[in-house]
Amino acid sequence: MLAMASDDISRRDAERLLGLDAAARVERTFEAIADRGALWVWGDEGDILFTEDGRRRNLLPIWPFATVARLENEGDVDGEHAIRIPVRVFLSEWLPQLEEDDADIAIFPVEERNAAVFTLAEFRSRLTA
């Protein structure tokens, strides 16, 4: 059995979160980020997972916990895993890069359905609220 990161949740809790409706997943994501000061993306040492929406916008999917990211993505590509990003680093380093890449943020996708898509400005103001 793999040890859980200290700011992670059990598989049972993760499965419960995966079953929440979109609004509740958004709420839970921002609560978790506020509580733990971090969010999770998916990828490996060289590459982070991006997706597209129907309008072909680049989206960075984020999750509130490693376990939900793992349940959503595991087995897709060898070597990929949940990557923890402290909020302070996300705001100072990731947002400017996402701006350059013209990407938005997909909140807590489940089965390729995003709970919500936030522009970078919306995400920043919600995080810092």
BADO-729611 format. One record per atom (N, C-alpha, C): atom name; y, x, z; residue in one letter; residue number from 1. Coordinates in Angstrom, 3 decimals, always signed. Layout:
BADO-729611
+-------+----------+----------+----------+---------+-----+
| atomo |       py |       px |       pz | residuo | num |
+-------+----------+----------+----------+---------+-----+
|    CA |        Y |        X |        Z |       a | NUM |
...
+-------+----------+----------+----------+---------+-----+
end
This chain:
BADO-729611
+-------+----------+----------+----------+---------+-----+
| atomo |       py |       px |       pz | residuo | num |
+-------+----------+----------+----------+---------+-----+
|     N |   -1.204 |   +0.849 |   +0.000 |       m |   1 |
|    CA |   +0.000 |   +0.000 |   +0.000 |       m |   1 |
|     C |   +1.250 |   +0.882 |   +0.000 |       m |   1 |
|     N |   +2.174 |   +0.577 |   -0.892 |       l |   2 |
|    CA |   +3.413 |   +1.343 |   -0.958 |       l |   2 |
|     C |   +4.324 |   +0.973 |   +0.202 |       l |   2 |
|     N |   +4.994 |   +1.959 |   +0.732 |       a |   3 |
|    CA |   +5.965 |   +1.699 |   +1.786 |       a |   3 |
|     C |   +7.211 |   +1.063 |   +1.162 |       a |   3 |
|     N |   +7.767 |   +0.088 |   +1.854 |       m |   4 |
|    CA |   +8.976 |   -0.569 |   +1.346 |       m |   4 |
|     C |  +10.196 |   +0.260 |   +1.735 |       m |   4 |
|     N |  +11.186 |   +0.245 |   +0.881 |       a |   5 |
|    CA |  +12.465 |   +0.851 |   +1.234 |       a |   5 |
|     C |  +13.010 |   +0.089 |   +2.437 |       a |   5 |
|     N |  +13.806 |   +0.777 |   +3.262 |       s |   6 |
|    CA |  +14.281 |   +0.156 |   +4.501 |       s |   6 |
|     C |  +15.135 |   -1.084 |   +4.238 |       s |   6 |
|     N |  +15.743 |   -1.153 |   +3.060 |       d |   7 |
|    CA |  +16.586 |   -2.320 |   +2.795 |       d |   7 |
|     C |  +15.895 |   -3.267 |   +1.819 |       d |   7 |
|     N |  +14.569 |   -3.322 |   +1.903 |       d |   8 |
|    CA |  +13.836 |   -4.184 |   +1.007 |       d |   8 |
|     C |  +13.189 |   -5.338 |   +1.775 |       d |   8 |
|     N |  +12.495 |   -6.195 |   +1.053 |       i |   9 |
|    CA |  +11.893 |   -7.381 |   +1.654 |       i |   9 |
|     C |  +10.419 |   -7.449 |   +1.263 |       i |   9 |
|     N |   +9.685 |   -8.306 |   +1.947 |       s |  10 |
|    CA |   +8.263 |   -8.451 |   +1.661 |       s |  10 |
|     C |   +8.053 |   -9.152 |   +0.322 |       s |  10 |
|     N |   +6.868 |   -8.989 |   -0.208 |       r |  11 |
|    CA |   +6.526 |   -9.641 |   -1.471 |       r |  11 |
|     C |   +6.628 |  -11.161 |   -1.335 |       r |  11 |
|     N |   +6.192 |  -11.694 |   -0.203 |       r |  12 |
|    CA |   +6.270 |  -13.148 |   +0.016 |       r |  12 |
|     C |   +7.723 |  -13.625 |   -0.021 |       r |  12 |
|     N |   +8.601 |  -12.899 |   +0.669 |       d |  13 |
|    CA |  +10.028 |  -13.258 |   +0.648 |       d |  13 |
|     C |  +10.589 |  -13.157 |   -0.764 |       d |  13 |
|     N |  +10.181 |  -12.109 |   -1.487 |       a |  14 |
|    CA |  +10.653 |  -11.923 |   -2.863 |       a |  14 |
|     C |  +10.201 |  -13.077 |   -3.748 |       a |  14 |
|     N |   +8.957 |  -13.493 |   -3.607 |       e |  15 |
|    CA |   +8.450 |  -14.603 |   -4.423 |       e |  15 |
|     C |   +9.214 |  -15.890 |   -4.121 |       e |  15 |
|     N |   +9.581 |  -16.069 |   -2.850 |       r |  16 |
|    CA |  +10.380 |  -17.244 |   -2.478 |       r |  16 |
|     C |  +11.752 |  -17.186 |   -3.165 |       r |  16 |
|     N |  +12.383 |  -16.002 |   -3.159 |       l |  17 |
|    CA |  +13.683 |  -15.848 |   -3.809 |       l |  17 |
|     C |  +13.602 |  -16.085 |   -5.312 |       l |  17 |
|     N |  +12.507 |  -15.632 |   -5.924 |       l |  18 |
|    CA |  +12.332 |  -15.825 |   -7.368 |       l |  18 |
|     C |  +12.297 |  -17.312 |   -7.718 |       l |  18 |
|     N |  +11.882 |  -18.135 |   -6.776 |       g |  19 |
|    CA |  +11.786 |  -19.572 |   -7.006 |       g |  19 |
|     C |  +13.078 |  -20.340 |   -6.785 |       g |  19 |
|     N |  +14.100 |  -19.671 |   -6.288 |       l |  20 |
|    CA |  +15.378 |  -20.357 |   -6.037 |       l |  20 |
|     C |  +16.054 |  -20.745 |   -7.349 |       l |  20 |
|     N |  +16.908 |  -21.762 |   -7.296 |       d |  21 |
|    CA |  +17.671 |  -22.103 |   -8.496 |       d |  21 |
|     C |  +18.762 |  -21.053 |   -8.720 |       d |  21 |
|     N |  +19.408 |  -21.129 |   -9.869 |       a |  22 |
|    CA |  +20.362 |  -20.106 |  -10.285 |       a |  22 |
|     C |  +21.493 |  -19.916 |   -9.270 |       a |  22 |
|     N |  +22.095 |  -21.009 |   -8.817 |       a |  23 |
|    CA |  +23.231 |  -20.905 |   -7.886 |       a |  23 |
|     C |  +22.806 |  -20.222 |   -6.591 |       a |  23 |
|     N |  +21.629 |  -20.553 |   -6.094 |       a |  24 |
|    CA |  +21.132 |  -19.952 |   -4.850 |       a |  24 |
|     C |  +20.816 |  -18.468 |   -5.051 |       a |  24 |
|     N |  +20.331 |  -18.102 |   -6.238 |       r |  25 |
|    CA |  +20.051 |  -16.679 |   -6.509 |       r |  25 |
|     C |  +21.350 |  -15.871 |   -6.555 |       r |  25 |
|     N |  +22.391 |  -16.449 |   -7.140 |       v |  26 |
|    CA |  +23.691 |  -15.764 |   -7.158 |       v |  26 |
|     C |  +24.182 |  -15.559 |   -5.726 |       v |  26 |
|     N |  +24.147 |  -16.628 |   -4.940 |       e |  27 |
|    CA |  +24.600 |  -16.581 |   -3.547 |       e |  27 |
|     C |  +23.840 |  -15.510 |   -2.769 |       e |  27 |
|     N |  +22.522 |  -15.538 |   -2.893 |       r |  28 |
|    CA |  +21.649 |  -14.600 |   -2.173 |       r |  28 |
|     C |  +21.930 |  -13.158 |   -2.602 |       r |  28 |
|     N |  +22.210 |  -12.951 |   -3.887 |       t |  29 |
|    CA |  +22.491 |  -11.606 |   -4.387 |       t |  29 |
|     C |  +23.730 |  -11.038 |   -3.715 |       t |  29 |
|     N |  +24.811 |  -11.824 |   -3.693 |       f |  30 |
|    CA |  +26.048 |  -11.311 |   -3.090 |       f |  30 |
|     C |  +25.918 |  -11.157 |   -1.580 |       f |  30 |
|     N |  +25.150 |  -12.037 |   -0.921 |       e |  31 |
|    CA |  +24.899 |  -11.870 |   +0.522 |       e |  31 |
|     C |  +24.164 |  -10.557 |   +0.777 |       e |  31 |
|     N |  +23.125 |  -10.293 |   -0.012 |       a |  32 |
|    CA |  +22.320 |   -9.080 |   +0.183 |       a |  32 |
|     C |  +23.156 |   -7.827 |   -0.070 |       a |  32 |
|     N |  +23.975 |   -7.869 |   -1.105 |       i |  33 |
|    CA |  +24.829 |   -6.712 |   -1.418 |       i |  33 |
|     C |  +25.803 |   -6.474 |   -0.264 |       i |  33 |
|     N |  +26.389 |   -7.552 |   +0.249 |       a |  34 |
|    CA |  +27.331 |   -7.421 |   +1.372 |       a |  34 |
|     C |  +26.616 |   -6.885 |   +2.616 |       a |  34 |
|     N |  +25.416 |   -7.410 |   +2.910 |       d |  35 |
|    CA |  +24.650 |   -6.979 |   +4.092 |       d |  35 |
|     C |  +24.240 |   -5.519 |   +4.005 |       d |  35 |
|     N |  +23.776 |   -5.107 |   +2.830 |       r |  36 |
|    CA |  +23.122 |   -3.813 |   +2.701 |       r |  36 |
|     C |  +23.960 |   -2.752 |   +1.995 |       r |  36 |
|     N |  +25.078 |   -3.170 |   +1.419 |       g |  37 |
|    CA |  +25.959 |   -2.205 |   +0.779 |       g |  37 |
|     C |  +25.365 |   -1.558 |   -0.464 |       g |  37 |
|     N |  +24.414 |   -2.258 |   -1.105 |       a |  38 |
|    CA |  +23.776 |   -1.699 |   -2.299 |       a |  38 |
|     C |  +23.227 |   -2.826 |   -3.158 |       a |  38 |
|     N |  +22.955 |   -2.481 |   -4.416 |       l |  39 |
|    CA |  +22.273 |   -3.402 |   -5.328 |       l |  39 |
|     C |  +21.219 |   -2.595 |   -6.067 |       l |  39 |
|     N |  +20.397 |   -3.273 |   -6.840 |       w |  40 |
|    CA |  +19.280 |   -2.628 |   -7.525 |       w |  40 |
|     C |  +19.332 |   -2.882 |   -9.025 |       w |  40 |
|     N |  +19.067 |   -1.834 |   -9.793 |       v |  41 |
|    CA |  +18.890 |   -1.949 |  -11.232 |       v |  41 |
|     C |  +17.480 |   -1.456 |  -11.544 |       v |  41 |
|     N |  +17.088 |   -1.520 |  -12.810 |       w |  42 |
|    CA |  +15.746 |   -1.128 |  -13.215 |       w |  42 |
|     C |  +15.839 |   -0.040 |  -14.265 |       w |  42 |
|     N |  +14.997 |   +0.965 |  -14.146 |       g |  43 |
|    CA |  +14.987 |   +2.011 |  -15.159 |       g |  43 |
|     C |  +14.186 |   +3.213 |  -14.721 |       g |  43 |
|     N |  +14.479 |   +4.359 |  -15.333 |       d |  44 |
|    CA |  +13.843 |   +5.612 |  -14.935 |       d |  44 |
|     C |  +14.918 |   +6.684 |  -14.850 |       d |  44 |
|     N |  +14.511 |   +7.944 |  -14.750 |       e |  45 |
|    CA |  +15.491 |   +9.016 |  -14.550 |       e |  45 |
|     C |  +16.505 |   +9.074 |  -15.697 |       e |  45 |
|     N |  +16.086 |   +8.722 |  -16.913 |       g |  46 |
|    CA |  +16.978 |   +8.894 |  -18.045 |       g |  46 |
|     C |  +17.620 |   +7.629 |  -18.576 |       g |  46 |
|     N |  +17.111 |   +6.486 |  -18.188 |       d |  47 |
|    CA |  +17.521 |   +5.263 |  -18.865 |       d |  47 |
|     C |  +17.537 |   +4.075 |  -17.920 |       d |  47 |
|     N |  +18.544 |   +3.251 |  -18.048 |       i |  48 |
|    CA |  +18.651 |   +2.018 |  -17.259 |       i |  48 |
|     C |  +18.412 |   +0.838 |  -18.193 |       i |  48 |
|     N |  +17.697 |   -0.154 |  -17.699 |       l |  49 |
|    CA |  +17.410 |   -1.359 |  -18.484 |       l |  49 |
|     C |  +18.687 |   -2.159 |  -18.726 |       l |  49 |
|     N |  +18.956 |   -2.435 |  -19.996 |       f |  50 |
|    CA |  +19.993 |   -3.385 |  -20.387 |       f |  50 |
|     C |  +19.314 |   -4.495 |  -21.170 |       f |  50 |
|     N |  +19.902 |   -5.679 |  -21.160 |       t |  51 |
|    CA |  +19.383 |   -6.793 |  -21.951 |       t |  51 |
|     C |  +20.532 |   -7.343 |  -22.784 |       t |  51 |
|     N |  +20.258 |   -8.342 |  -23.570 |       e |  52 |
|    CA |  +21.301 |   -9.032 |  -24.337 |       e |  52 |
|     C |  +21.187 |  -10.516 |  -24.079 |       e |  52 |
|     N |  +22.310 |  -11.214 |  -24.204 |       d |  53 |
|    CA |  +22.241 |  -12.671 |  -24.130 |       d |  53 |
|     C |  +22.231 |  -13.235 |  -25.549 |       d |  53 |
|     N |  +22.261 |  -14.536 |  -25.663 |       g |  54 |
|    CA |  +22.218 |  -15.195 |  -26.958 |       g |  54 |
|     C |  +23.395 |  -14.832 |  -27.854 |       g |  54 |
|     N |  +24.487 |  -14.414 |  -27.228 |       r |  55 |
|    CA |  +25.672 |  -14.024 |  -28.003 |       r |  55 |
|     C |  +25.692 |  -12.519 |  -28.262 |       r |  55 |
|     N |  +24.563 |  -11.879 |  -27.990 |       r |  56 |
|    CA |  +24.373 |  -10.449 |  -28.221 |       r |  56 |
|     C |  +25.316 |   -9.569 |  -27.382 |       r |  56 |
|     N |  +25.735 |  -10.095 |  -26.246 |       r |  57 |
|    CA |  +26.492 |   -9.271 |  -25.297 |       r |  57 |
|     C |  +25.516 |   -8.347 |  -24.577 |       r |  57 |
|     N |  +25.912 |   -7.113 |  -24.343 |       n |  58 |
|    CA |  +25.135 |   -6.195 |  -23.512 |       n |  58 |
|     C |  +25.244 |   -6.625 |  -22.063 |       n |  58 |
|     N |  +24.112 |   -6.702 |  -21.385 |       l |  59 |
|    CA |  +24.097 |   -7.101 |  -19.986 |       l |  59 |
|     C |  +23.330 |   -6.080 |  -19.155 |       l |  59 |
|     N |  +23.880 |   -5.752 |  -18.004 |       l |  60 |
|    CA |  +23.168 |   -4.940 |  -17.018 |       l |  60 |
|     C |  +22.580 |   -5.900 |  -15.989 |       l |  60 |
|     N |  +21.243 |   -6.050 |  -15.957 |       p |  61 |
|    CA |  +20.645 |   -6.911 |  -14.933 |       p |  61 |
|     C |  +20.682 |   -6.213 |  -13.571 |       p |  61 |
|     N |  +21.076 |   -6.949 |  -12.549 |       i |  62 |
|    CA |  +21.027 |   -6.423 |  -11.180 |       i |  62 |
|     C |  +20.227 |   -7.380 |  -10.308 |       i |  62 |
|     N |  +19.649 |   -6.813 |   -9.245 |       w |  63 |
|    CA |  +18.858 |   -7.603 |   -8.297 |       w |  63 |
|     C |  +19.303 |   -7.280 |   -6.879 |       w |  63 |
|     N |  +19.075 |   -8.235 |   -5.948 |       p |  64 |
|    CA |  +19.488 |   -8.009 |   -4.561 |       p |  64 |
|     C |  +18.527 |   -7.115 |   -3.786 |       p |  64 |
|     N |  +17.268 |   -7.011 |   -4.249 |       f |  65 |
|    CA |  +16.247 |   -6.241 |   -3.539 |       f |  65 |
|     C |  +15.332 |   -5.564 |   -4.546 |       f |  65 |
|     N |  +14.776 |   -4.432 |   -4.153 |       a |  66 |
|    CA |  +13.846 |   -3.708 |   -5.032 |       a |  66 |
|     C |  +12.619 |   -4.558 |   -5.352 |       a |  66 |
|     N |  +12.115 |   -5.290 |   -4.368 |       t |  67 |
|    CA |  +10.882 |   -6.052 |   -4.583 |       t |  67 |
|     C |  +11.040 |   -7.111 |   -5.664 |       t |  67 |
|     N |  +12.181 |   -7.808 |   -5.706 |       v |  68 |
|    CA |  +12.346 |   -8.827 |   -6.753 |       v |  68 |
|     C |  +12.502 |   -8.158 |   -8.121 |       v |  68 |
|     N |  +13.180 |   -7.011 |   -8.167 |       a |  69 |
|    CA |  +13.287 |   -6.267 |   -9.429 |       a |  69 |
|     C |  +11.895 |   -5.832 |   -9.889 |       a |  69 |
|     N |  +11.087 |   -5.384 |   -8.943 |       r |  70 |
|    CA |   +9.733 |   -4.917 |   -9.251 |       r |  70 |
|     C |   +8.869 |   -6.068 |   -9.772 |       r |  70 |
|     N |   +8.902 |   -7.205 |   -9.100 |       l |  71 |
|    CA |   +8.099 |   -8.351 |   -9.530 |       l |  71 |
|     C |   +8.512 |   -8.804 |  -10.926 |       l |  71 |
|     N |   +9.777 |   -8.645 |  -11.238 |       e |  72 |
|    CA |  +10.308 |   -9.099 |  -12.522 |       e |  72 |
|     C |   +9.985 |   -8.137 |  -13.667 |       e |  72 |
|     N |   +9.886 |   -6.836 |  -13.379 |       n |  73 |
|    CA |   +9.811 |   -5.834 |  -14.448 |       n |  73 |
|     C |   +8.565 |   -4.961 |  -14.465 |       n |  73 |
|     N |   +7.844 |   -4.934 |  -13.350 |       e |  74 |
|    CA |   +6.747 |   -3.979 |  -13.223 |       e |  74 |
|     C |   +5.750 |   -4.093 |  -14.371 |       e |  74 |
|     N |   +5.309 |   -2.962 |  -14.852 |       g |  75 |
|    CA |   +4.292 |   -2.964 |  -15.885 |       g |  75 |
|     C |   +4.872 |   -3.002 |  -17.287 |       g |  75 |
|     N |   +6.179 |   -3.238 |  -17.412 |       d |  76 |
|    CA |   +6.786 |   -3.272 |  -18.749 |       d |  76 |
|     C |   +6.764 |   -1.886 |  -19.395 |       d |  76 |
|     N |   +7.257 |   -0.889 |  -18.664 |       v |  77 |
|    CA |   +7.301 |   +0.475 |  -19.187 |       v |  77 |
|     C |   +6.875 |   +1.439 |  -18.090 |       v |  77 |
|     N |   +5.928 |   +2.321 |  -18.411 |       d |  78 |
|    CA |   +5.463 |   +3.311 |  -17.433 |       d |  78 |
|     C |   +6.609 |   +4.144 |  -16.897 |       d |  78 |
|     N |   +6.593 |   +4.378 |  -15.604 |       g |  79 |
|    CA |   +7.580 |   +5.265 |  -15.007 |       g |  79 |
|     C |   +8.868 |   +4.583 |  -14.608 |       g |  79 |
|     N |   +9.080 |   +3.344 |  -15.038 |       e |  80 |
|    CA |  +10.299 |   +2.641 |  -14.626 |       e |  80 |
|     C |  +10.119 |   +2.077 |  -13.221 |       e |  80 |
|     N |  +11.225 |   +1.984 |  -12.511 |       h |  81 |
|    CA |  +11.193 |   +1.504 |  -11.132 |       h |  81 |
|     C |  +12.569 |   +0.968 |  -10.743 |       h |  81 |
|     N |  +12.620 |   +0.326 |   -9.585 |       a |  82 |
|    CA |  +13.897 |   -0.160 |   -9.059 |       a |  82 |
|     C |  +14.721 |   +1.032 |   -8.585 |       a |  82 |
|     N |  +16.007 |   +1.018 |   -8.900 |       i |  83 |
|    CA |  +16.915 |   +2.104 |   -8.538 |       i |  83 |
|     C |  +18.037 |   +1.521 |   -7.679 |       i |  83 |
|     N |  +18.187 |   +2.083 |   -6.487 |       r |  84 |
|    CA |  +19.194 |   +1.601 |   -5.539 |       r |  84 |
|     C |  +20.539 |   +2.244 |   -5.851 |       r |  84 |
|     N |  +21.572 |   +1.410 |   -5.924 |       i |  85 |
|    CA |  +22.920 |   +1.915 |   -6.176 |       i |  85 |
|     C |  +23.854 |   +1.417 |   -5.077 |       i |  85 |
|     N |  +24.405 |   +2.336 |   -4.300 |       p |  86 |
|    CA |  +25.374 |   +1.917 |   -3.284 |       p |  86 |
|     C |  +26.587 |   +1.246 |   -3.955 |       p |  86 |
|     N |  +27.103 |   +0.211 |   -3.326 |       v |  87 |
|    CA |  +28.220 |   -0.551 |   -3.885 |       v |  87 |
|     C |  +29.396 |   +0.361 |   -4.234 |       v |  87 |
|     N |  +29.710 |   +1.287 |   -3.333 |       r |  88 |
|    CA |  +30.859 |   +2.173 |   -3.541 |       r |  88 |
|     C |  +30.677 |   +2.972 |   -4.836 |       r |  88 |
|     N |  +29.463 |   +3.453 |   -5.088 |       v |  89 |
|    CA |  +29.162 |   +4.207 |   -6.311 |       v |  89 |
|     C |  +29.207 |   +3.271 |   -7.522 |       v |  89 |
|     N |  +28.704 |   +2.054 |   -7.330 |       f |  90 |
|    CA |  +28.709 |   +1.089 |   -8.432 |       f |  90 |
|     C |  +30.144 |   +0.804 |   -8.875 |       f |  90 |
|     N |  +31.018 |   +0.579 |   -7.895 |       l |  91 |
|    CA |  +32.414 |   +0.265 |   -8.209 |       l |  91 |
|     C |  +33.136 |   +1.462 |   -8.826 |       l |  91 |
|     N |  +32.915 |   +2.647 |   -8.301 |       s |  92 |
|    CA |  +33.703 |   +3.807 |   -8.752 |       s |  92 |
|     C |  +33.136 |   +4.461 |  -10.010 |       s |  92 |
|     N |  +31.808 |   +4.466 |  -10.184 |       e |  93 |
|    CA |  +31.214 |   +5.181 |  -11.315 |       e |  93 |
|     C |  +30.613 |   +4.259 |  -12.368 |       e |  93 |
|     N |  +29.919 |   +3.218 |  -11.930 |       w |  94 |
|    CA |  +29.210 |   +2.359 |  -12.882 |       w |  94 |
|     C |  +30.144 |   +1.409 |  -13.624 |       w |  94 |
|     N |  +31.064 |   +0.760 |  -12.894 |       l |  95 |
|    CA |  +31.941 |   -0.213 |  -13.559 |       l |  95 |
|     C |  +32.766 |   +0.416 |  -14.682 |       l |  95 |
|     N |  +33.375 |   +1.585 |  -14.466 |       p |  96 |
|    CA |  +34.119 |   +2.191 |  -15.590 |       p |  96 |
|     C |  +33.214 |   +2.479 |  -16.794 |       p |  96 |
|     N |  +31.985 |   +2.928 |  -16.533 |       q |  97 |
|    CA |  +31.053 |   +3.198 |  -17.623 |       q |  97 |
|     C |  +30.649 |   +1.899 |  -18.326 |       q |  97 |
|     N |  +30.404 |   +0.843 |  -17.553 |       l |  98 |
|    CA |  +30.045 |   -0.456 |  -18.137 |       l |  98 |
|     C |  +31.198 |   -0.987 |  -18.988 |       l |  98 |
|     N |  +32.426 |   -0.728 |  -18.531 |       e |  99 |
|    CA |  +33.606 |   -1.142 |  -19.288 |       e |  99 |
|     C |  +33.625 |   -0.446 |  -20.653 |       e |  99 |
|     N |  +33.355 |   +0.854 |  -20.635 |       e | 100 |
|    CA |  +33.287 |   +1.620 |  -21.889 |       e | 100 |
|     C |  +32.200 |   +1.071 |  -22.812 |       e | 100 |
|     N |  +31.082 |   +0.678 |  -22.211 |       d | 101 |
|    CA |  +29.942 |   +0.169 |  -22.990 |       d | 101 |
|     C |  +30.103 |   -1.303 |  -23.346 |       d | 101 |
|     N |  +31.212 |   -1.906 |  -22.895 |       d | 102 |
|    CA |  +31.483 |   -3.313 |  -23.154 |       d | 102 |
|     C |  +30.327 |   -4.206 |  -22.687 |       d | 102 |
|     N |  +29.893 |   -3.976 |  -21.453 |       a | 103 |
|    CA |  +28.761 |   -4.722 |  -20.900 |       a | 103 |
|     C |  +29.234 |   -5.650 |  -19.784 |       a | 103 |
|     N |  +28.499 |   -6.743 |  -19.609 |       d | 104 |
|    CA |  +28.693 |   -7.641 |  -18.474 |       d | 104 |
|     C |  +27.505 |   -7.483 |  -17.533 |       d | 104 |
|     N |  +27.523 |   -8.232 |  -16.446 |       i | 105 |
|    CA |  +26.484 |   -8.099 |  -15.429 |       i | 105 |
|     C |  +25.674 |   -9.387 |  -15.341 |       i | 105 |
|     N |  +24.364 |   -9.236 |  -15.499 |       a | 106 |
|    CA |  +23.435 |  -10.357 |  -15.361 |       a | 106 |
|     C |  +22.924 |  -10.360 |  -13.926 |       a | 106 |
|     N |  +23.187 |  -11.440 |  -13.228 |       i | 107 |
|    CA |  +22.807 |  -11.537 |  -11.819 |       i | 107 |
|     C |  +21.371 |  -12.053 |  -11.704 |       i | 107 |
|     N |  +20.528 |  -11.291 |  -11.024 |       f | 108 |
|    CA |  +19.195 |  -11.713 |  -10.569 |       f | 108 |
|     C |  +18.414 |  -12.498 |  -11.628 |       f | 108 |
|     N |  +18.122 |  -11.871 |  -12.787 |       p | 109 |
|    CA |  +17.326 |  -12.583 |  -13.790 |       p | 109 |
|     C |  +15.894 |  -12.821 |  -13.315 |       p | 109 |
|     N |  +15.362 |  -13.973 |  -13.671 |       v | 110 |
|    CA |  +13.962 |  -14.313 |  -13.417 |       v | 110 |
|     C |  +13.392 |  -14.813 |  -14.734 |       v | 110 |
|     N |  +12.298 |  -14.201 |  -15.150 |       e | 111 |
|    CA |  +11.672 |  -14.552 |  -16.430 |       e | 111 |
|     C |  +12.707 |  -14.617 |  -17.550 |       e | 111 |
|     N |  +13.551 |  -13.592 |  -17.584 |       e | 112 |
|    CA |  +14.578 |  -13.427 |  -18.604 |       e | 112 |
|     C |  +15.661 |  -14.504 |  -18.581 |       e | 112 |
|     N |  +15.715 |  -15.288 |  -17.506 |       r | 113 |
|    CA |  +16.812 |  -16.256 |  -17.337 |       r | 113 |
|     C |  +17.729 |  -15.730 |  -16.242 |       r | 113 |
|     N |  +18.973 |  -15.451 |  -16.606 |       n | 114 |
|    CA |  +19.944 |  -14.932 |  -15.645 |       n | 114 |
|     C |  +20.411 |  -16.055 |  -14.731 |       n | 114 |
|     N |  +20.586 |  -15.734 |  -13.453 |       a | 115 |
|    CA |  +21.167 |  -16.718 |  -12.541 |       a | 115 |
|     C |  +22.606 |  -16.996 |  -12.966 |       a | 115 |
|     N |  +23.281 |  -15.948 |  -13.424 |       a | 116 |
|    CA |  +24.662 |  -16.058 |  -13.915 |       a | 116 |
|     C |  +24.992 |  -14.768 |  -14.635 |       a | 116 |
|     N |  +26.007 |  -14.832 |  -15.473 |       v | 117 |
|    CA |  +26.541 |  -13.623 |  -16.090 |       v | 117 |
|     C |  +27.996 |  -13.516 |  -15.666 |       v | 117 |
|     N |  +28.335 |  -12.368 |  -15.093 |       f | 118 |
|    CA |  +29.695 |  -12.119 |  -14.634 |       f | 118 |
|     C |  +30.326 |  -11.050 |  -15.511 |       f | 118 |
|     N |  +31.594 |  -11.231 |  -15.856 |       t | 119 |
|    CA |  +32.328 |  -10.119 |  -16.453 |       t | 119 |
|     C |  +32.508 |   -9.078 |  -15.356 |       t | 119 |
|     N |  +32.897 |   -7.883 |  -15.731 |       l | 120 |
|    CA |  +33.095 |   -6.830 |  -14.737 |       l | 120 |
|     C |  +34.193 |   -7.209 |  -13.754 |       l | 120 |
|     N |  +35.260 |   -7.827 |  -14.263 |       a | 121 |
|    CA |  +36.367 |   -8.244 |  -13.388 |       a | 121 |
|     C |  +35.887 |   -9.316 |  -12.399 |       a | 121 |
|     N |  +35.120 |  -10.280 |  -12.880 |       e | 122 |
|    CA |  +34.597 |  -11.324 |  -11.984 |       e | 122 |
|     C |  +33.682 |  -10.710 |  -10.919 |       e | 122 |
|     N |  +32.847 |   -9.792 |  -11.356 |       f | 123 |
|    CA |  +31.909 |   -9.162 |  -10.431 |       f | 123 |
|     C |  +32.676 |   -8.362 |   -9.369 |       f | 123 |
|     N |  +33.643 |   -7.575 |   -9.810 |       r | 124 |
|    CA |  +34.430 |   -6.753 |   -8.879 |       r | 124 |
|     C |  +35.135 |   -7.651 |   -7.876 |       r | 124 |
|     N |  +35.750 |   -8.730 |   -8.334 |       s | 125 |
|    CA |  +36.503 |   -9.563 |   -7.388 |       s | 125 |
|     C |  +35.562 |  -10.308 |   -6.438 |       s | 125 |
|     N |  +34.390 |  -10.706 |   -6.913 |       r | 126 |
|    CA |  +33.414 |  -11.354 |   -6.024 |       r | 126 |
|     C |  +32.886 |  -10.374 |   -4.988 |       r | 126 |
|     N |  +32.665 |   -9.118 |   -5.400 |       l | 127 |
|    CA |  +32.156 |   -8.085 |   -4.478 |       l | 127 |
|     C |  +33.171 |   -7.742 |   -3.411 |       l | 127 |
|     N |  +34.428 |   -7.691 |   -3.796 |       t | 128 |
|    CA |  +35.445 |   -7.226 |   -2.870 |       t | 128 |
|     C |  +36.098 |   -8.382 |   -2.095 |       t | 128 |
|     N |  +35.628 |   -9.611 |   -2.374 |       a | 129 |
|    CA |  +36.204 |  -10.792 |   -1.699 |       a | 129 |
|     C |  +35.888 |  -10.775 |   -0.219 |       a | 129 |
+-------+----------+----------+----------+---------+-----+
end
